[in-house]
Amino acid sequence: MGLIASTSPVWTPVTETNSNGNGNLTTEFYDNSGSNFKLTHSGSRYQGVRLNSPYHKNFRMSYEWRGSNSLSYHGPFWGNTDADEIWGGNATGLKLVFKPGTSGYHRYCLRDTNANANRNDLGREIANATIADGSTWHSVVVEVRGQHVKITQDGEDYLSCGFLQHGGTTYDNLMNTQGYCGLLIYTGTMEVRNFTMTDLGTTSGWEEILTWRNTGDSSSMNFDNIFDQGYTSIKVKVNYLGMDTAQENLRFRIRDQGGSDYSNSAYYTGISVMGSNSNTSGEDLYYGPHSQGYLWSNTWASAHGGIHGEITVDNYTTSHNVMNNTMSRDGSYNDIIRPIVRYDFAGYKHLTGDEGYVRQSGFIRYNTSHSSADYGGFRIYPGSGNITRDPEIIVYGLRPNNY
């Protein structure tokens, strides 16, 4: 391929960073379709190129890239409502930054474009060896649907996450905002080939909004800013969740928009227990009113244990539209709602003289009235001790059809 121009009818440079850093961006384009080009940046601030349409929202972006000249900190951005600014000022939206991780590795991190603040830094690591060798091409696919983004590189999933589950922001419109999208680079040289962009239109049905994989122990798992994003039901698939304290309960609380628990004594729980032997069968459990709900009774403190199953959360919102009418359930209902949770788990119940494999199915009712605007998410935590490393939990939201 040979250089044909320093400008493109498809791409527009985005270089205004409101004094955040310095340096200059050089663009080289190899065809009029905008599919093959090179970006070189000599300084230390995010600059890049954007597509000329401001209407991208749900999309799939794919391209191949190779790096040289100490390439670092680069990746796609989207949801930017300003045509010129990409850092601070009027910049909005999110970006996936391929950044140095631990020594000898890189990983993708979700950040907002305004403050450059980390939103999810749990990307899978990849060895640095071919990142800037000037010869190795890497294949990338980025897919944004609703409030979820997934990026794969060379056929592997490197980050799959929701937009607002990790870290706050001063901008309320950083969710899936219609806007400009493109590629950013912080320093070095990045060559791109075979770039394609496909708009996916509006979506409905179940969306994956968050994958929780933590390599360390944690005393609590907070799933914030989920209830307020237009989903009418939440489903939590627990592939594995272990705890390190024996004979403990796994607990559940609803949280508000500010990320604080509702801890008043308004939770009612019922659990049906079915066991694999006579010691564990038929021991139904009842709790309420308590300051938390219960998802599992009597854990086994062993890596061989853990619980597995699903949680569904309903009745926390009436905020979507049907046939141009805002849902209110009834004229006198006035958007005052009380969440209800149902779940089904299997695992090992540990109680002296009464232990074995069991299935625990139940429900939790949070019996205090709030409006849809009050609810933000939920928290899962043990009564004492920690949730052990390597839980695998995937959260889905049901996106309704808005007519």
Secondary structure, 3 states (H helix, E strand, C coil): CCCCECCCCCEEEECECCCCCCCCEEEEECCCCCCCEEEEECCCCCEEEEECCCCECCEEEEEEEEEEEEEEEEEEEEEECCCCECCCCCCCCEEEEEEECCCCEEEEEEEECCCCCEEECCCCEEEHHHCCCCCCCEEEEEEEECCEEEEEECCEEEEEEECCCCCCCCCCCCCCCCEEEEEEEEEEEEEEEEEEEEECCCCCEEEEEEEEECCCCECCEEECCCCCCCCCCEEEEEEEECECCCCCCEEEEEEECCCCECCCCCEEEEEEEEECCCCCCCCCEEEEEECCEEEECCCCCCCCCCEEEEEEEECCCCCCEECCEECCCCCCCCCEECCEEEEEEEEEECCCCCCEEEEEEEEEEECCCEEHHHEEEEEEEECCCCECCCCEEEEEEEECCCC
